[in-house]
Amino acid sequence: MKTFQSLVLAGVGIFLSMAVAQDPAPTSGLGLMTASEAYDKAEKEMNEAYAKLTIAANSVGKERLKKAQSAWAQYRDAEAAFSCSYLAGGPYEKMEYCVQLRKETDKRTRDLKQTYEWMRQVSIEQQ
C-alpha cells in the first residue's frame, strides 16, 4: 500500500512539474505561431479562390468583386478585433485575433468558391 501511495505521489509531482514548465502565454510561444500559421494558410486559400473567381467574372463582375473584397477585408479586421476585445491587453489577445481572422477568412473562402461554382453552372446552362 505504501508503494502505491509513493507511485501516485511521484506521478502527481511529475504532472505538476510538467504543467508549470509549459508557457502560459501563447502570444510568446507556440499558440500564437500556430494561430498565425493557420490564418496565413486560410488567407492563401482565399486568395486562390478570389483569383479563380476574378478570371471567371466579366468586366462588371471583376470591378464589383474588387470593391466587395476590399469592403470585406475591412469588415474582417473590425470583426476580428471586436471578437477578441474581451481579451484586450491580455496575453491571449493576439492569438484570438488570429483565430478570428482565420474564421472570417474561411467563411469568405467558402462564399467565393460557391459564387465561382454558381457562375460556372450558369455559364454551362447558357451554352
Secondary structure, 3 states (H helix, E strand, C coil): CHHHHHHHHHHHHHHHHHHHHCCCCHHHCHHHHHHHHHHHHHHHHHHHHHHHHHHHCCHHHHHHHHHHHHHHHHHHHHHHHHHCHHHCCCCCHHHHHHHHHHHHHHHHHHHHHHHHHHHHHHHHHHC
